[in-house]
Amino acid sequence: MLKDDERTLLAALQRDGRLSIQELAERVHMSASTCWRKIRALEERGVITGYAALVDPEKVGLMEAVFVHVRLEKHVRMNTERFMEVVLSRPEVQECYATTGDEDYVLKVLASDMRAYRRFLEDVLMQMPYIDHIRSNVVLRTIKRDPVIAPEIMPAAAAS
């Protein structure tokens, strides 16, 4: 659980990760040294996992986003490990989630066009003999894409 000042700090950092410590401290109303210590503590606890520039996929030529639902044939460790190995090695796979329901995994795959996606599907996924079923949902339009975790949905630490 997070303290209120940590939630405020995370919200500001997520909105603009390029702020200097001084600018960030002013924005969240704390001293620069306190701000720096809190950021370091959040990094050490694994709350902050890294820093990156956010890139618009279409602006770099990745015009297609596809959600791929995958069901494995047998749920044995070897199949799961082999599937995860391939997924982790593929640059087209932006996200992968193990899920409940009819499918075992949902992948978010980015491709320059449908031909590139088809090549990924045929050359990678369809070559895995332990996959039982693949279903693709092509994104027609992105309605919302927000990498920021809103502070109001982050559980607060219990008061002591």
N, C-alpha and C positions, 0 to 999 in steps of 0.2 A: 504494500500500500504506500501511497505517496502523501507527503505533507503538502499543504496548500502552496507554499512557496516553491516546492519542487515542481508541482503541476504548472504553476505560472511560468517558471523558468523553461520547462519543456515546451510549453505552448509557444513562447517567444522564439526559442531555438528552432523549432520546426517550421515556423513561418519564415525565418531568415537565419540560416546557419552561418552566414558570412559576417554576422555582427561581431565586432571586437568585444572583448570582455567588458570594457568600459561602457560601450553602447548598450550591451545586454544588461549590465548592472543598472544603468539608468532606466532602461525600459521596465525592469521588474522591481525597481525601487529597493535595491540593496547595494552594499559596497562592492567594489570590484573584487576585493580579496574573498569576501563571503561567496560571491557569485562563482568565482573560480573554484573554490573548495567544493561547492555544491555540485558543480559540473563534474569535477574529478570523482566525487563520491558516486554520482549517477553512472559514470562510465565504469567505475570499479564494480558496482553492483550489477552491471550488465543491462541497466535500463536504457542507456544510450549505447547503441551497438556500432555506430560509425557515423560518418559524415559523407554526403555525396551531393552532386549537382543533379537536379531533376531535369530530365530530357523529355521533350515531346516526341513520341515515337514517329508521328507522321512527318514532323519537320526534318527527320533524318532518314526518311524514305521507308519507314516500316508502316506501310499502309493497312496491313491486315492484322487484326488481333483475333485469336481463336481460342475459345475455351474447349479443351479436349477432356472428355470424360473417359476414364480407362477402368476396365474391370479385369483383374487377373484371373487366369484359369484356376489355379490352385493357390491357396493362401499358405504357402510354405516359405520359410525364411530365405531360401536360396532365390526364389522368384522375386520376392520383395527387394532383396539386396541388389540383385541384378538390375531390376527396374530402376531403383533409386540411383544406382551408379550411372546408368545411361542418362537419366533425367538431369542429374547434377553436372554431367559433362557437356550437355547440349546448350549452346548459347541462345538458341531460339526460345528455350523454355525460360520465361521470365519468373514464373511462380509455379509452385507445385504444392498441392495440399492433399493429405490423406483424409478421406471423408467417410461419413456414414451414408447409408442409402444404397441404391442399386449399383453405383460405381465405387471403386476403391480410391481413385485419385482424380483430381481435377487439375489440369495444367492450363496455364495461360501462356500461349505461344504467340510470338510476334514474327511476322514475315513481311517481306517487301511486297509480295503479291500472292495470289492464290496458287500460282505455279510453284513458288518457293514453299508454300505450306504443303502442297501435295507431295513435293519431293521429301520433305521432313516426314510426312505421314507414311509414304511408301518405303523410303530408304531407312527409316529409323524405327518408328512404332510398329509397322506391319512386319518387320523382320524379327520381332521378339516373339518366340513361339509360346511363351507363357502368358501372353495377353489374350483374353477371351473375347473382349468386346471393346470397341472404340466408337465414341460418338462425338462429333464436332459441332460446336455452336459458333458460327462466325458472327463477330460483332458488327452490326450495321452502323451504329452510331454510339459514341461514348456520351452518356448523359452526365456522369459525375466521375471524376478521378481526383481523389484527394488523399495524398499520402500522410496528411496531418491527423494525428490522433487527438481529438478535441479534449481539452482538460476536463470538461464537464462530464465526460463518460468514464474518466479514470477514477477508480475508487479512492476515496480519501482515507488517510490513516486514521485509526480510531484515536480520539482524544485521550490523553493519559491523565 
